[in-house]
């Protein structure tokens, strides 16, 4: 069926519904086989599990033919949830393979096709239903899985982590876009939100690497690619789209403005990854170092916004004495906090950092 869909696209010749009914009919046959195998095989669930997997795959294939973008994503999420429920009810260990494939398909749909471009163009309700519904299905599937399915639980947790970050970031996107429009000069928060989403996607791949398996190298490659994409977006937010270099307008009140998605949210995503991941120490340090740097940059920009306003953030506007004093006080407070933490933890590294700040 997949080969025919890729090479021939029967729906263009016989119609979407007749082509989908082929897959649904085959899914019905597989369901009947699963029921029969369950009756005659006793405690050996392998044949029943394989037939059930085939039925779910046929259902998912039929849905891809007839449903819209939002409905298809939700339908795939529902099949993942169904697989987890079947595993819990009938102890079908092979469902882990279907759940893994379903998570990969959902990740592709949320990120690429229809992906983030579709999510920012459609209305908020359709976006939130798609991404929020997927998140709910992933969390429910993780709760339903038996404790013995630690690998599948890890995959579902990492997918939920990524989907939750996408849902929150895209919700902010629609909220800010509704208040400010999409005029030129808003690129800093748009690039920052994209950096947050791709950072979370990279972290999700790193989390899945903990499950081992033959796809470990593929997940590593995806984590590197997603991380580089996130880095590119954040570099753009700090350079081409930086309000300090002019051409950008910071919208919103002090401490609750578009600087948050541009710089603070990516910092929080990196910090969460450093705290949550249990991978190599070098990886955690690589996440932990830029996180406070971005947070400090956000704090400095927030102080500048306080004194300069959203339309005069460019460095060409100069630095007033009150702004300069505010930066000095903030740096002293940060240095004092680092020294205090250094004394608590007896850390030479923190003490040097505090000295550098002061």
N, C-alpha and C positions, 0 to 999 in steps of 0.2 A: 504493500500500500504506500509506504513512504517513497519507494523507488518510482512508482507510478506518479505520485504527487509531484516529485521533483522534476521528472523528465517529460511527463505528458500532461499533467494538470487536468484530470478528467472533469473537474467541476466546470471548466470552460466549455465542455462539449455536451455533457449530459445534465448539468445543473448541480448546484451545491448540495441540495437535499438528497437527490438520488445517490450521489457519490458518498455522502455521509451515511446514508442508510446501509450501504455495503459494509462499512466499518461497524455500525451498530448491530447489524445482523450477525457478523462474525463475533462481536462482543457477547451477544446473546448465546451463541453456541459455546463460547468459552465459559460463560457463567453456568450453563447446564453441565458442562464437563467438570467444572470445579465442584458443583454440588454432588455429582456422581462419585468423583474421586474421594470426596470427604466421607461419603457413606461407606465405600468399599475398602478404603485404605486404612481405616482405623486410626491409630496414633501417628502413622507416617503421613505428614502433611505436605510433603514435597510436591507431589503432582497437583494437589489442590491449590497450593500456593502459586505454582507456575501458571496454572490455568487462570487463577484470579488476576495475576499480574498481566496476562494477555488480555483479559477482559477490560481491565483498567486502561491498558495502552490503547485498545480499540476505541474505548469511550473518549479518551483524550484526543485521539486522532480525529474522530468524528466532530468533536467540538471545535478543533482548529479550522475545520472546513466551513462551519456555519455561523460561528459567533463573531461578535465585534471584538475590538481590542480589549476593552474593559472586561466584557463577559468571559472572553477566553482566558485571560489571566486568572480571574476568580475561579473559573472551572478547573484549571490546572491546580490551583491551590486546594480546591475541594477534593480532587483526586488524591493529592498527597495526604490530606486529612483522612480520607476514606481508607487509604493504605494503612495508616497508623491505627485506625479503629479496627480494621480487619486483623491486623497483627495482634492487637490486644485481645480480641475476642477469640481467635482461633489459633494463636501461637504460630504465626507464619513468619519465620525468620527471614526468608528471601524477600520480604517486603522492604527490607533495608535498601536493597538495590533499586527498587522502584522509587522509594523516597529520595534517594540520592539523585537519580535521574530527574525527578520532578523538581527538586531544588535547583538543579542546574538549568532546567528549562525556565523556571520562574525568574532566576537571576538574569537570564538572557532577555526575557521580556521586560523586566523592570528597568534594566540598564540600556538595552540596545534596540529591541524591536517589540513594541513600538517605542519603548525607552523613555529617556528623560525629556527629549524634545517633545514627544507627545504629551507628557505629563505637565509641561509648562504651558502648552497651548490650549488644552481642553479646560473646561470649567472646573472649579474647585471640587464640586460634589463628585464628579466622575473620577477625578484624580484620587480623592480621599477614599472613595469606595474601593477603588482598585488596590491602592497601596495599603490602606488601613485594613481592608478585608483580607489581603494576602498575609499581613502581619498577624491578624487574629487567627487565621487558619494554621499558620506555622506554630504559633504558641499553643493552640489547642492540640495539634498533632504531637508536639513535644510532651505535653501533659498526659496524653493518652498512651504513649509508647511504654511498654514494659521496661522496668529498670535494667534488664539484661541487655537492652539495645543501646548501649552507651555510645557506640559509634554514630548511629542514626540520631541520637539525642544531641550529640555534638554538632552534627551538620545542621539540624533544625535550629539549634541555639544560635549558631553563627549566621544562618540565613535570617532569623528573626532580628538579630542585632543589626544586620545590614538593612533589612526592610524597615525597621523602626526608625533608623537614622534617615532613610530616604523619605519616609512619611513626614517626619518632623521638619526636615529641610524643605520639602516641597510645599508643606503647609505654610511655612514662613514665606516662601517665595510668592505664593498666591496672595498672602496677606499684605506683604510689602508692595507687590505689583499693583494690588487694588488701591493702595493708598497713594503711591507715587507715580503710577504709570510706567511706561517702558521707554521713556525718553532717554536721549544720550546723557551721560553723566551718572548713570546708575550701575556701571559695570563692576564697581568694587564689590557690592554685595552679591551680585549674580555669580561672579567668579568664585567668591568665598563659599557660597552654598554648593556650587559644583565641586569645589575642593573637599568640602565636608563629606558629600555623598561618595565620591570616589575613594576617599580615605577609609570610610566605613566598609566599602566594598573590598578594598585590599585587606583590611583587618579580618573580614569574614573569611577570606581565602586562607589567611595565616592560621586562623582558628581551626579550619577544616583539615589543615595539614597535620594537626595533632591526632587525627583519626587514622593516619597511615594509609596503606593501600597503594594500588598501582598508579593512582592519579596524583600522587604526591608532587611529582615534578611539574605536572600541568598546573596544579594549584599554586605552586611556587612561581611559575611563569606568569600566571594571571595576577598574583599578588604584586609582582614587580611591575607589570604593565599598568595595573590600576593605580599603584603608588606613584608611578611616573606621571600619569594623567593628573592625579591630585596635586602633585608637586608643580606641574605646569600651570594649573589653575591658580594655585596660591602665589606662585612667582608673578603671575599676571596681576593678581590683586595687590601685590607689594610694589609693583613697578609700573606697568602701563596703566593700570586702573587705580593707582594709589592717589587718594585725594590730596596728598602733599604736593603732587606734581601738577595740580591744576586740572580743570576740565571735569571734576567730579563734584557732585552735590550730596552732602550727607543729609538724609531725610530723617525726621523724627526728633523727639525731645532728648535732652541730655541723658546719657546712660541707657537710653532705650531707643536706639536708632540703627541705621543701616551699617554702622561699624561692627555691630555684634555678629551678623552673619558673615561679614567680610573677614574678620580676624579672630574673634573670640570663639565662635563655633568650631572652626578648624582646630584651634588650640585645645578645646575640650575633647574633640574626637581623638586627637593624638594622645592626650593625657589618659583618657579612658582606655585606649589600647595599651599604653604602657602599664597601667594598673591591672588590666584584665588578662593580658596574654601571659602565658607561662613558657614562652619560647626562650631562645638564647638571650643572654644578658646584653649582648651588643645590640640586638633588636630593640629591647626595652629602652636602652640608653638612647638609641637613635630616634625613638619616639618621644622620650622624656625631655630631651634637650630642646627641640624646636617648640614644644608645647608652651613652656613658660616664656620663651622668647616672643612668640606670637601674642601671648596674653599681656606681656609688658608693652609691646607695641600698641595693642588695642587700648591699654590704659593711657598711654601717652597721647594717642589720637583722641580719646574721650576727653582728656583735659584740654586739648587744643579746641575741640568742638565746643567745650564749655565757654571759652573766652572769645573764640573767633566766629562761631556760628557755622551753619552748614554750607554757606556759600563762599566763605573765605578761608577754607582749609589749606589752600596752596601755600607753599613755603614763601612764595613771592610776597605774601601779605605781611611777612615779618613775624616777630615774636614779641608780644607785649610783656611788660614787667610782671603783671599779675600771673600771666601764663608761665613765665620763667620761674617765679617763686613756687607756683603749684607743682611744676615738674621737680623742682629741688626737694620739696617736702615729700612728694611721692617716692622719689629715689631714696631719701633718708629712711622712710618707713620700710621700704623693701629691704634695704641693707640691714636695718635693725631686725627685721623678721628673719632674714637669713642667718644673722649672727645668733639669734635666739635658738633657731633650729639647729645650728652647728653645735651650740653648747649642749642641747638636749641629746643629740645623737653622737657627740664627740667626733664630728666630721671635719677633717681638714679641707675637703673639697668645698663644702658649704661655707666654711669660714673664709676661704679665698674668694668665693663668689660674692659674699657680703662685702669684703674689702674692695673688690673690683667695682661693685655698684656704688659704694660710698666715694 
